[in-house]
Amino acid sequence: MNDAFSLSISVGIIAFGIWIAAGTIGAGSHLAWILVGLLPVIVGTISLHLAIRDVKVAQRN
């Protein structure tokens, strides 16, 4: 349950960042807002990578 929760949180963070970036591109906003939207995508991707690594390590033990 804990593994599924951490994976879903990571995917949610990525989806939120994509939503912000796509909204700002669609609205024609400044580059700074697009970069602000990409920050959660990067953080979510790192979090997802770490969560997947933890799941793989737990399965080996």
N, C-alpha and C positions, 0 to 999 in steps of 0.2 A: 504494500500500500504506500509506503513511504517513497519507494522508487518511482511508482507511477505518479505520485504527487509532484515530485521534483522534476520529472520529465514534462508534465503538463504545465507547470509553472514556467519552465524554460521556453516551451513552445508558445505560451501566452505572451511572454515578454517579446519574443521575436515577432509575433503577429501584431502586437501593439506598435512596435517600431516601424514595421512595414506599413501599417495603417497611417501613422503620422507622416512618414516619408511620401507615401502615395497621395495623401491629402494635400500636402504642401506642393507637390509637383503639379497636381491637378489645379490648384488655386493659383499657380504661378508665383508663389512666394519666393523670398530670398534664399540664397544658397545656405545661409546660416541655419534656417529652419529645417532644411533638408538634412543637414549634418546632425542637427539635434535629433531628428527622427531616426537617423542611422545609428546613433549611439546605443539605443536599446537593442537594436538588431545585433550589434557586436557583443554587447554584454550577454544577451540571451544565447547567442551562439556559443560563447565561452562556457556559460552555465550548462547548456545542453551537452557539450563535449564532456565536461566534468561529471555530469550525472550519468551519461552513458558509460564512462570509464568506471565509475563506482559500481554500476550494475554488473559490468563484466567481471570486476574483481570479486564481487560478492558471490557470483555464480561459481567461480573457481574454488572458493574455500568450502 
